[in-house]
Amino acid sequence: MLVCAFDPALHRDAYGAEITAQAGGRRLMRCINPVYSYLCSNDPRAHFGLGQAERVDALEVIWPDGSDEIFPGGAVDRLVVLRKGEGKHTKGK
């Protein structure tokens, strides 16, 4: 599963967002980050290898400003675009 985190207020990807996927009784965390090495740029989407899991239970996001939201899960093997403000707020700002 590939996950893109987008901030509509900034009209761009939410670099620095932390995504947690809950699937198959596991929690996997990835960051939205286009940089992995000196003078480079990479795909900023978060890739989750979910193994035998057939669906994701939920996706949690901690946005760069510290607020957090939870989004419903769904099928695996797809691209998911999470837009700030469209999920359910949890404990953050």
Secondary structure as GFF3:
##gff-version 3
##sequence-region A 1 93
A	DSSP	beta_strand	2	7	.	.	.	ID=ss1
A	DSSP	beta_strand	12	13	.	.	.	ID=ss2
A	DSSP	beta_strand	18	23	.	.	.	ID=ss3
A	DSSP	beta_strand	26	31	.	.	.	ID=ss4
A	DSSP	beta_strand	46	47	.	.	.	ID=ss5
A	DSSP	beta_strand	55	62	.	.	.	ID=ss6
A	DSSP	beta_strand	68	75	.	.	.	ID=ss7
A	DSSP	beta_strand	79	83	.	.	.	ID=ss8
A	DSSP	beta_strand	88	89	.	.	.	ID=ss9
###
